[in-house]
Amino acid sequence: MLWLLALLAVMPVANVVAANVAKIGSTQYASLQAAFDAVADGQTITLTANITQDAGFKFDRSGVSAKLNLNKKTLTVNVKAHFHIHL
């Protein structure tokens, strides 16, 4: 049992904290897709960090009109990513 405690004492501990990249009002989101999924009609999604999008994302919400405020941030979408907006 003592060897287990010694092993645990020397193991690195990872503190992974996901940075939020967007917000709607005061609610923070870890991904732009999460913000797209949560936005309600008339709301504004505001970027809070620069984003490089390697995976696709989608906003396909019939009847929902929303704004995307870049907030002086950069949204980079790689050519291979799928970007779909359905109006």
Steps between C-alpha positions, in 0.01 A plus 500: 500500500786737577638455147164615358511822703858562388399445136206737528721765658732517198236475223436826316157645537346658192277797556322536169269797485306558182515862398172657400495640149152653471220642709132582475425770752693390809489126419838370382552218247806283441430471127336704229282199417369494858409868468331437162299218659391718794424834334139614501328724248632857518804421713863581419790257525816690593845351450718525810811344346659443163374175349654267245233259387641168376177303526176599339218683671142560412225757563179353365223645716188587307333813638803611701670824402822570690809719467866402525713778651868433429589746779837584338587128508595277208294206378711279273325217319737252339414408144433137592245599766133486415316827560125480453251779560140438412279806483 
